[in-house]
Amino acid sequence: MPGLPATFRAYVVDKRGERFERGLRTLTPGDLPEGEVEIRVDWSSVNFKDGLAATSDGKVARAYPLVPGIDLAGAVIRSTHPSFTIGTEVIAHGYDLGVSRHGGFAEYARVPADWVVPLPTGLSARDAMALGTAGFTAAQAVVELETRGLEPAGRPVLVTGATGGVGSTAIGILAELGYEVWAVTGKPDEEPWLRSLGVAGFLTREEASASGKPLESERWAAAIDAVGAATLPYILRTLRRDGAVAACGNASGPALVTTVLPFILRGVTILGIDSAYLAIAKRRRIWQRLAGDLRPRGLGERVTEVTLDTLEPALDAIVIGQARGRTIVRVGGDAG
């Protein structure tokens, strides 16, 4: 049965004592962890967690040496599991990829079969990584809000961190579903792009983070918050009765300073979004919907392509908040 080549390239981070190193290395099949499915990686993407893994004090990497890359898409080249035959196009993301076992920034990967998602009809491998973990997280947030009862009919939804991967994808999904979407952004020059995704109105960062009364006028039916400490308290104060916020990021920090009043007087809910360890059956269902009714407006637009050779500046940019839209990594020579 065909399988991995004798050597292949990977972007590796390593730490020995106080010495931190990162860069391209040559790996062998023996460097990869155990798993039933071997994948030729065609595409990966750059996520905030990847940027942190590539810094000496990022507190993400749990093992060294490590190939970062918390998501990947490619084709099966060898499998001992009956669900995945050679040539099947697949996606893998989350779990321990790029954190404690080698991830997507390598030309080949080996993963457990129950971490693998068949690529849905209607998405290319490039599309899948244009979505990536960020896009999947946005879709999961929308699904959780739907479960809570959210419907499009005339009820505004607020999205924070609007120019990031989660925020921009969430806007594109909600707009396609018919929601009135408002966005929080500190980048007024990006408003034309956000309007093209379907944004109806904007709040500045200052408007969405200013301290106020424990409760303010009811405004939002729901929200998707990728920012955390700076914006979540405002959202809780201004959600409508029985509203919900899907919390899926902490770009401004993990602290939450609020009161119990939104919860006990308006019945609002915080829905925690953990895409890393979502059960595989739910994960596969959401990917099917991303190829269908949850396909976001603007998919594939505002995407920056890099390679393993040009990856490093993109990792640095996402950590310091200079990334715009999505950055995807053309890993394999056959990527299309």
Buried (B, 14 or more C-beta within 10 A) or exposed (E): EEEBEEEBBBBBBBBEEEEBEBEEBEBEBEBBEEBBBBBBBBBBBBBBBBBBBBBEEBEBBEEEBBBBBBBBBBBBBBBEBEBBEEEBBBBBBBBBBBBBBBBBBBBBBBBBBBBBBBBBEEBBBBBBBBBBBBBBBBBBBBBBBEEBEBEEEEBBBBBBBBBBBBBBBBBBBBBBBEBBBBBBBBEEEBBEBBBBBBBEEBBEBEEBBEEEEEBEEBBBBBBBBBBBBBBBBBBBBBBBEEBBBBBBBBBBEEEEEBBEBBEEEBEBBBBEBEBBEBEBEEBBEBBBBBBEEBBBBBBEBBBBBBEBEEBBEBBBBBBEEEBBBBBBBBBBEEBE
